[in-house]
């Protein structure tokens, strides 16, 4: 058993090696992963989509792209109308700085006009329909914008402030020829609520999660709403303090059981963006009942999953999970030593 724990330590001690971007650069400054990992082509009912040209494994980088347009909007202030004119000025300046080829690429993107928008202001509509947040700024990533939405996406993404690139990576195995999907919205909402959120993009979602039969759709809605409530309920309990009262211990044990159900429901829904948070909760919940083995395994699973988005464990979240795993391993080892002493 000591060997198992030691192996566990070595398993997370060396963060995964990220993709080497040096040989994958294109004229548009995008790292595309291994050559021909994806291609853009027509997607039935969705315009253009992005498809895998080979099998893509979980954690594989699909796209590493700098923003073609990058603006920092004015700070929002309560009671003050948002200065859209200032944003338009910033957008115009950034657009004018692009080459003709880049401008053409930007203008080829989907632009959904709301009833309140100026029909002639296509650039603003393109930005609103395709931009992603990058810290306190907004970035437009033309290649990544081709990835269509799903309420059960096959990719996750993050903004790397060090390299100033948006990284899109597979969160599950993607088969050759399969369309690649991202999400445009938070996913712990009912089908109806998600459709309303997607109205701003001008389409009705027909992904596998939304196209289920009524009975399965209702079950999915219930799971997602239960998950949202569970995350909110667990949030104030993310502490390693061990309850001392009988009532506290009983509640902690129920929470440990509920944390496993949380993970199972998430995995059943295929909502990979929430896995790390759920594994962290399961680790803490089991640590609070001093069940050190599952606590350690959940923490390590959370850490390993976080490395998909952060191969060098630079983020505060990844470092926290690494430290938590180390702490729990110490307790698990102590428990194993006590068991060995009692049996000798």
Beta strands, then each sheet from edge to edge (+ up, - down):
strand 1: 30-31
strand 2: 38-43
strand 3: 47-52
strand 4: 61-65
strand 5: 69-71
strand 6: 132-134
strand 7: 137-140
strand 8: 148-149
strand 9: 155-160
strand 10: 165-170
strand 11: 179-182
sheet 1: 1+ 4- 10+ 9-
sheet 2: 2+ 3- 11+ 8+
sheet 3: 5+ 7- 6+
end
